[in-house]
Every structure is written in structure tokens, then in C-alpha cells.
Amino acid sequence: MKLYATSIPQTLPSWATVISNNAGLIEIEINDEDPGFHSIIEELSTEIDNQHIQHLRQL
């Protein structure tokens, strides 16, 4: 998977690699099979689920 950004942190996680940096547009390759990447996605999914549940309780 590729992502594009105009700025990135100096140190990237092991599952992210800068492919190119042309005219201020940075191309990043994401190794979506890396366990570290899966862990981040699972944490994000859990946080979204929790926020959704809190929102529903407020209705």
C-alpha cells in the first residue's frame, strides 16, 4: 500500500519506507503484512468502536 504526504516524522516505523520525495510530495510504501502495522490497525479499530459506542449511549 502506498501513502502520499507533504511532511513526515524523521523516524518512521519499521513497516513504512520512503520511496520518493519529489517536489515536496513524499511517497511512502506501507508493508501491510507487517505485524506492527496490524497492531496499529487493531488499536485504531478498537478506538473507533469505543467512540461509536460512547456516541450511541449519548443518543
DRENNUKE-164728 format. One record per residue: residue number from 1; chain; y, z, x of N, C-alpha, C in turn. Coordinates in Angstrom, 2 decimals. Layout:
BEGIN
@tordo=NUM | vexdo=A | n.Y=Y | n.Z=Z | n.X=X | ca.Y=Y | ca.Z=Z | ca.X=X | c.Y=Y | c.Z=Z | c.X=X
...
end
This chain:
BEGIN
@tordo=1 | vexdo=A | n.Y=-1.15 | n.Z=0.00 | n.X=0.85 | ca.Y=0.00 | ca.Z=0.00 | ca.X=0.00 | c.Y=1.23 | c.Z=0.00 | c.X=0.90
@tordo=2 | vexdo=A | n.Y=2.26 | n.Z=-0.74 | n.X=0.47 | ca.Y=3.50 | ca.Z=-0.79 | ca.X=1.24 | c.Y=4.63 | c.Z=-0.20 | c.X=0.43
@tordo=3 | vexdo=A | n.Y=5.52 | n.Z=0.48 | n.X=1.13 | ca.Y=6.75 | ca.Z=1.00 | ca.X=0.55 | c.Y=7.92 | c.Z=0.47 | c.X=1.37
@tordo=4 | vexdo=A | n.Y=9.05 | n.Z=0.39 | n.X=0.74 | ca.Y=10.26 | ca.Z=-0.04 | ca.X=1.43 | c.Y=11.33 | c.Z=1.03 | c.X=1.24
@tordo=5 | vexdo=A | n.Y=12.08 | n.Z=1.31 | n.X=2.31 | ca.Y=13.11 | ca.Z=2.34 | ca.X=2.26 | c.Y=14.27 | c.Z=1.93 | c.X=3.16
@tordo=6 | vexdo=A | n.Y=15.40 | n.Z=2.58 | n.X=2.94 | ca.Y=16.54 | ca.Z=2.34 | ca.X=3.83 | c.Y=16.70 | c.Z=3.46 | c.X=4.85
@tordo=7 | vexdo=A | n.Y=16.03 | n.Z=4.59 | n.X=4.60 | ca.Y=16.01 | ca.Z=5.66 | ca.X=5.60 | c.Y=14.71 | c.Z=6.45 | c.X=5.43
@tordo=8 | vexdo=A | n.Y=14.24 | n.Z=6.98 | n.X=6.55 | ca.Y=13.00 | ca.Z=7.77 | ca.X=6.55 | c.Y=13.17 | c.Z=8.92 | c.X=7.54
@tordo=9 | vexdo=A | n.Y=12.34 | n.Z=9.97 | n.X=7.39 | ca.Y=12.38 | ca.Z=11.05 | ca.X=8.39 | c.Y=11.92 | c.Z=10.53 | c.X=9.75
@tordo=10 | vexdo=A | n.Y=12.35 | n.Z=11.19 | n.X=10.79 | ca.Y=11.97 | ca.Z=10.78 | ca.X=12.14 | c.Y=10.46 | c.Z=10.89 | c.X=12.34
@tordo=11 | vexdo=A | n.Y=9.84 | n.Z=11.91 | n.X=11.75 | ca.Y=8.40 | ca.Z=12.11 | ca.X=11.86 | c.Y=7.75 | c.Z=11.83 | c.X=10.52
@tordo=12 | vexdo=A | n.Y=6.80 | n.Z=10.91 | n.X=10.51 | ca.Y=6.08 | ca.Z=10.57 | ca.X=9.28 | c.Y=4.70 | c.Z=11.20 | c.X=9.29
@tordo=13 | vexdo=A | n.Y=4.12 | n.Z=11.40 | n.X=8.10 | ca.Y=2.75 | ca.Z=11.92 | ca.X=8.06 | c.Y=1.77 | c.Z=10.91 | c.X=8.68
@tordo=14 | vexdo=A | n.Y=0.60 | n.Z=11.36 | n.X=9.01 | ca.Y=-0.39 | ca.Z=10.51 | ca.X=9.69 | c.Y=-0.80 | c.Z=9.31 | c.X=8.84
@tordo=15 | vexdo=A | n.Y=-0.64 | n.Z=9.38 | n.X=7.53 | ca.Y=-1.06 | ca.Z=8.29 | ca.X=6.64 | c.Y=0.04 | c.Z=7.25 | c.X=6.43
@tordo=16 | vexdo=A | n.Y=1.19 | n.Z=7.39 | n.X=7.10 | ca.Y=2.30 | ca.Z=6.44 | ca.X=6.96 | c.Y=2.65 | c.Z=5.84 | c.X=8.32
@tordo=17 | vexdo=A | n.Y=2.82 | n.Z=4.51 | n.X=8.34 | ca.Y=3.16 | ca.Z=3.81 | ca.X=9.58 | c.Y=4.29 | c.Z=2.83 | c.X=9.32
@tordo=18 | vexdo=A | n.Y=5.31 | n.Z=2.86 | n.X=10.18 | ca.Y=6.40 | ca.Z=1.89 | ca.X=10.07 | c.Y=5.88 | c.Z=0.55 | c.X=10.57
@tordo=19 | vexdo=A | n.Y=6.01 | n.Z=-0.47 | n.X=9.72 | ca.Y=5.57 | ca.Z=-1.82 | ca.X=10.07 | c.Y=6.73 | c.Z=-2.62 | c.X=10.64
@tordo=20 | vexdo=A | n.Y=7.90 | n.Z=-2.51 | n.X=10.00 | ca.Y=9.08 | ca.Z=-3.23 | ca.X=10.48 | c.Y=10.34 | c.Z=-2.52 | c.X=10.04
@tordo=21 | vexdo=A | n.Y=11.42 | n.Z=-2.84 | n.X=10.72 | ca.Y=12.74 | ca.Z=-2.31 | ca.X=10.40 | c.Y=13.74 | c.Z=-3.44 | c.X=10.63
@tordo=22 | vexdo=A | n.Y=13.97 | n.Z=-4.23 | n.X=9.59 | ca.Y=14.84 | ca.Z=-5.40 | ca.X=9.70 | c.Y=16.04 | c.Z=-5.25 | c.X=8.77
@tordo=23 | vexdo=A | n.Y=17.22 | n.Z=-5.40 | n.X=9.34 | ca.Y=18.46 | ca.Z=-5.35 | ca.X=8.57 | c.Y=18.57 | c.Z=-4.09 | c.X=7.72
@tordo=24 | vexdo=A | n.Y=18.08 | n.Z=-2.98 | n.X=8.25 | ca.Y=18.20 | ca.Z=-1.72 | ca.X=7.54 | c.Y=17.15 | c.Z=-1.47 | c.X=6.48
@tordo=25 | vexdo=A | n.Y=16.23 | n.Z=-2.41 | n.X=6.28 | ca.Y=15.15 | ca.Z=-2.22 | ca.X=5.32 | c.Y=13.87 | c.Z=-1.91 | c.X=6.09
@tordo=26 | vexdo=A | n.Y=13.34 | n.Z=-0.73 | n.X=5.87 | ca.Y=12.18 | ca.Z=-0.25 | ca.X=6.61 | c.Y=10.93 | c.Z=-0.47 | c.X=5.77
@tordo=27 | vexdo=A | n.Y=9.96 | n.Z=-1.16 | n.X=6.35 | ca.Y=8.68 | ca.Z=-1.41 | ca.X=5.69 | c.Y=7.67 | c.Z=-0.38 | c.X=6.20
@tordo=28 | vexdo=A | n.Y=7.04 | n.Z=0.34 | n.X=5.27 | ca.Y=6.09 | ca.Z=1.40 | ca.X=5.63 | c.Y=4.74 | c.Z=1.08 | c.X=5.01
@tordo=29 | vexdo=A | n.Y=3.72 | n.Z=1.12 | n.X=5.82 | ca.Y=2.34 | ca.Z=0.94 | ca.X=5.34 | c.Y=1.75 | c.Z=2.31 | c.X=5.07
@tordo=30 | vexdo=A | n.Y=1.20 | n.Z=2.49 | n.X=3.86 | ca.Y=0.58 | ca.Z=3.74 | ca.X=3.47 | c.Y=-0.94 | c.Z=3.56 | c.X=3.46
@tordo=31 | vexdo=A | n.Y=-1.65 | n.Z=4.42 | n.X=4.19 | ca.Y=-3.11 | ca.Z=4.40 | ca.X=4.17 | c.Y=-3.54 | c.Z=5.24 | c.X=2.97
@tordo=32 | vexdo=A | n.Y=-3.75 | n.Z=4.58 | n.X=1.83 | ca.Y=-4.06 | ca.Z=5.31 | ca.X=0.60 | c.Y=-5.51 | c.Z=5.80 | c.X=0.55
@tordo=33 | vexdo=A | n.Y=-6.26 | n.Z=5.60 | n.X=1.62 | ca.Y=-7.61 | ca.Z=6.15 | ca.X=1.71 | c.Y=-7.64 | c.Z=7.44 | c.X=2.54
@tordo=34 | vexdo=A | n.Y=-6.52 | n.Z=7.79 | n.X=3.13 | ca.Y=-6.43 | ca.Z=8.99 | ca.X=3.97 | c.Y=-6.50 | c.Z=10.24 | c.X=3.10
@tordo=35 | vexdo=A | n.Y=-7.33 | n.Z=11.23 | n.X=3.47 | ca.Y=-7.43 | ca.Z=12.46 | ca.X=2.68 | c.Y=-6.10 | c.Z=13.20 | c.X=2.53
@tordo=36 | vexdo=A | n.Y=-5.25 | n.Z=13.13 | n.X=3.52 | ca.Y=-3.93 | ca.Z=13.77 | ca.X=3.43 | c.Y=-3.08 | c.Z=13.15 | c.X=2.35
@tordo=37 | vexdo=A | n.Y=-3.16 | n.Z=11.84 | n.X=2.22 | ca.Y=-2.40 | ca.Z=11.15 | ca.X=1.17 | c.Y=-2.95 | c.Z=11.55 | c.X=-0.20
@tordo=38 | vexdo=A | n.Y=-4.27 | n.Z=11.62 | n.X=-0.32 | ca.Y=-4.89 | ca.Z=12.03 | ca.X=-1.59 | c.Y=-4.46 | c.Z=13.44 | c.X=-1.97
@tordo=39 | vexdo=A | n.Y=-4.36 | n.Z=14.32 | n.X=-1.00 | ca.Y=-3.94 | ca.Z=15.69 | ca.X=-1.26 | c.Y=-2.52 | c.Z=15.73 | c.X=-1.82
@tordo=40 | vexdo=A | n.Y=-1.62 | n.Z=14.95 | n.X=-1.25 | ca.Y=-0.24 | ca.Z=14.90 | ca.X=-1.74 | c.Y=-0.20 | c.Z=14.37 | c.X=-3.18
@tordo=41 | vexdo=A | n.Y=-0.97 | n.Z=13.33 | n.X=-3.45 | ca.Y=-1.01 | ca.Z=12.76 | ca.X=-4.80 | c.Y=-1.56 | c.Z=13.78 | c.X=-5.80
@tordo=42 | vexdo=A | n.Y=-2.59 | n.Z=14.51 | n.X=-5.42 | ca.Y=-3.15 | ca.Z=15.53 | ca.X=-6.31 | c.Y=-2.14 | c.Z=16.64 | c.X=-6.59
@tordo=43 | vexdo=A | n.Y=-1.41 | n.Z=17.08 | n.X=-5.56 | ca.Y=-0.39 | ca.Z=18.10 | ca.X=-5.75 | c.Y=0.71 | c.Z=17.60 | c.X=-6.69
@tordo=44 | vexdo=A | n.Y=1.14 | n.Z=16.37 | n.X=-6.49 | ca.Y=2.17 | ca.Z=15.78 | ca.X=-7.34 | c.Y=1.69 | c.Z=15.67 | c.X=-8.78
@tordo=45 | vexdo=A | n.Y=0.46 | n.Z=15.25 | n.X=-8.97 | ca.Y=-0.11 | ca.Z=15.13 | ca.X=-10.30 | c.Y=-0.16 | c.Z=16.49 | c.X=-11.01
@tordo=46 | vexdo=A | n.Y=-0.55 | n.Z=17.52 | n.X=-10.27 | ca.Y=-0.60 | ca.Z=18.87 | ca.X=-10.83 | c.Y=0.79 | c.Z=19.33 | c.X=-11.23
@tordo=47 | vexdo=A | n.Y=1.78 | n.Z=19.07 | n.X=-10.39 | ca.Y=3.15 | ca.Z=19.47 | ca.X=-10.70 | c.Y=3.67 | c.Z=18.74 | c.X=-11.95
@tordo=48 | vexdo=A | n.Y=3.37 | n.Z=17.46 | n.X=-12.06 | ca.Y=3.78 | ca.Z=16.70 | ca.X=-13.25 | c.Y=3.11 | c.Z=17.27 | c.X=-14.49
@tordo=49 | vexdo=A | n.Y=1.82 | n.Z=17.55 | n.X=-14.40 | ca.Y=1.10 | ca.Z=18.14 | ca.X=-15.54 | c.Y=1.73 | c.Z=19.47 | c.X=-15.95
@tordo=50 | vexdo=A | n.Y=2.04 | n.Z=20.31 | n.X=-14.97 | ca.Y=2.64 | ca.Z=21.61 | ca.X=-15.26 | c.Y=4.00 | c.Z=21.46 | c.X=-15.93
@tordo=51 | vexdo=A | n.Y=4.80 | n.Z=20.54 | n.X=-15.45 | ca.Y=6.12 | ca.Z=20.31 | ca.X=-16.05 | c.Y=5.98 | c.Z=19.79 | c.X=-17.47
@tordo=52 | vexdo=A | n.Y=5.02 | n.Z=18.93 | n.X=-17.68 | ca.Y=4.78 | ca.Z=18.38 | ca.X=-19.02 | c.Y=4.38 | c.Z=19.50 | c.X=-19.99
@tordo=53 | vexdo=A | n.Y=3.50 | n.Z=20.37 | n.X=-19.55 | ca.Y=3.05 | ca.Z=21.48 | ca.X=-20.39 | c.Y=4.23 | c.Z=22.40 | c.X=-20.72
@tordo=54 | vexdo=A | n.Y=5.06 | n.Z=22.70 | n.X=-19.74 | ca.Y=6.23 | ca.Z=23.54 | ca.X=-19.99 | c.Y=7.17 | c.Z=22.89 | c.X=-20.99
@tordo=55 | vexdo=A | n.Y=7.35 | n.Z=21.60 | n.X=-20.86 | ca.Y=8.22 | ca.Z=20.87 | ca.X=-21.78 | c.Y=7.66 | c.Z=20.94 | c.X=-23.20
@tordo=56 | vexdo=A | n.Y=6.36 | n.Z=20.74 | n.X=-23.36 | ca.Y=5.75 | ca.Z=20.78 | ca.X=-24.68 | c.Y=5.88 | c.Z=22.17 | c.X=-25.32
@tordo=57 | vexdo=A | n.Y=5.79 | n.Z=23.21 | n.X=-24.51 | ca.Y=5.92 | ca.Z=24.57 | ca.X=-25.03 | c.Y=7.33 | c.Z=24.85 | c.X=-25.55
@tordo=58 | vexdo=A | n.Y=8.31 | n.Z=24.15 | n.X=-24.99 | ca.Y=9.69 | ca.Z=24.35 | ca.X=-25.41 | c.Y=10.02 | c.Z=23.63 | c.X=-26.71
@tordo=59 | vexdo=A | n.Y=9.17 | n.Z=22.70 | n.X=-27.12 | ca.Y=9.45 | ca.Z=21.93 | ca.X=-28.34 | c.Y=9.23 | c.Z=22.74 | c.X=-29.59
end
